[in-house]
Amino acid sequence: MSSANNNQDHPSFFTQISTRSRSINSLLCVGLDPHRTELNLPHDADENTASSAAYDFCTRIIDATSNHCVCYKPNAAFFESLGHESGVSTLSRVVEYIHARTECCVLLDVKRGDIGSTASAYAEACYDGLRGEGVTLSPLMGWDSVEPFVTGKYSNKGAFILCKTSNPGSNDLLSLPLQQNQTLFEKIATLSKEWSDKAASITPSSSSTTSDPPRLGLVVGATDPQALAMARKAAGPDIWILAPGVGAQGGDLDAACLAGLNDEGSGMLIPVSRGISRADDPEKEAKRLKEGINKARKK
């Protein structure tokens, strides 16, 4: 079973993603979003009741999908909103359950973005506290907001940085043109490779027998295939892309795969949350999604 480990000899986050993807022939990432509306709770449910329901909700999905899933992506906000006493502890229990019961690693969807000691504290909380192998980050404060998550004792960890997200408002900033004849999101895509190389130069990976695998990936919405293609071109073939938006947000799976996959038909994870959690049979839906993604990979 999977286990979190901060030892630099442990396979890196993106090595684990690649290995797991090949071994089960899947690009499916399963989101765990225990929103109160998903838990069928009474309006006056207390914190312990809500947390217990959230744990049961997540473990049910994990048990149903583990044969088809590359990694799990619990959204920290939904756990934190359960209450200050047991919300985060419930997230920790869910992460422990994933490591104990599956061969999947954990991508903590936290979208952190700060600098200095604050960024280091966030990294410690995510990796040493919650035992995740990867995180989502906002890169807009620059390299020093990302560095603590992928260097030093966390050199075997990984992060997906927000590049061109699936919400309509992402165009307000991320699509703005820059003087270098590129958009802001294309610049972020370019930086994912540059920063990965920089992280490797600071703390080389002792677990890699060849080149150090990238430590950063990109979040690019499946709702914008043109942006996916542009981000892939800017980042190159080795950077993994997390492409939310298929299903509830209306992203076209075939178009997203055509735009975002690398030449090997890989390098992209498709996260699905509500499409699985709301299905009558989550296992059957996860299998259907995995097979649908694989069909799109062949086109």
Buried (B, 14 or more C-beta within 10 A) or exposed (E): EBEBBBEBEBBBBBBBBBBBBEEBEBBBBBBBBBBBEBBEBEEEBEBEBBBBBBBEBBBEBBBBBBBBBBBBBBBBEBBBBBBEEBBBBBBBBBBBBBBEBBBBBBBBBBBBBBBEEEBBBBBBBBBEBBBBBBBBBBBEBEEEBBBBBBBBBBBBBBBBBBBBBBEEEBBEEBBEEEEEEBBBBBBBBBBBBEBBBBBBEEBEBEBBEEEBBBBBBBBBBBBBBEBBBBBBEBBBEBBBBBBBBBBEBEBBBBBBBBBBBBEEBBBBBBBBBBBBBEBEEBBEBBBBBBBBBBEBBEE
